[in-house]
Amino acid sequence: LGYLAMDPTVAARLDGICRERGYATMHDMEFVAANAFLLFFLALGISHISIGILDATSKGFRALDDYHKRNCVSYILEIIGCSMVLGLQIIHGWDLIFYNEDLTNDQRLGLCWAALYMCTLYTYELVYRLRTHWQLAVHHLVSIFIMLLCFFNWNDYPKEYKGVVRMCLIFVCHASMEQLCFIALFAHRILPHDKYGSLLRSLHFWAAITSYTVKTSVFFITWVLWLPVAFPKQDNSYTWFWKYVFPILNILLLFVQWWASNVFYVLSRRFIHSAKDVAMFERLTMPQTAYYYTADVNLHRRKVSEGLHKMWKQGGRKVSKSRRESSGASASKPNRTRSAKSYHQTL
């Protein structure tokens, strides 16, 4: 078959058959399952290589605990994976998205690889992370579920693939255009905040702006492409999902995406460089920021604890001084007025 496919005439006939049927060899479920395992182990290999390189080159990475180290490795995987998927979307899906043209055999294969890699990457991240926010779990599970349903619909009804695949291509842009977000998160964990505060603030700010813009735009474009899929000329076994379930999942995903975008905006306001920035920062209360980003809760508690201890220490000195002045500071009774430092050590 490979020898015959080299003949331009035979290759054209094979491509015509594939175009008529609407799918390529990639749609064989056994082939997809095998490649999912390969991509999973590829992600595992990239994780170990990233840990080795970061341990050898970054002091900031070595200072992190295991939870944040794994998060940093996940950010690297997401940057690589999202870039690969976006490239496959542009190369193989451009004609379908903008011109509604039929897909060639190579284009079908490339788009299947894009969807398969995105699903595998999200599954790996859910397993690899030590702890997962419920918002991140909802985002990944909803995305995987919709991509798989699109794939099954394409497999079972190959001649009706255009509307479903076109909508799914735009939907995957929720994930494939998040490179700046992961770069900002990675820099937030690795770079010292006092030295690179200006850079980190810019990264978080523009990550928030691009995230809000891309997510909202994809949300509305998806609705336009959803109409012919949910209300086709002839219903199939997947029409009920696109008509009743997909709208709920799409709205849920948008709110999760807005929550993530707000996290970047909140983080961008944490870096203070001038008196004006101080005034802006004071309007953002610590409970608000702690709500949006769990990692900042411990920082908030440490700052509050240090501040209260400093105030108590100064107050304790004043009280001890006043007591000594009123009672003559008798040295025979040292246990009655303990210093703030000794009391703190006892606690």
PyMOL commands that set and color helices and strands:
alter all, ss='L'
color gray80, all
select helices_A, chain A and resi 2-5+8-21+25-27+29-57+59-62+66-99+105-128+134-156+158-171+173-176+179-190+197-230+239-268+275-282+286-292+295-327+340-346
alter helices_A, ss='H'
color red, helices_A
deselect
rebuild
show_as cartoon
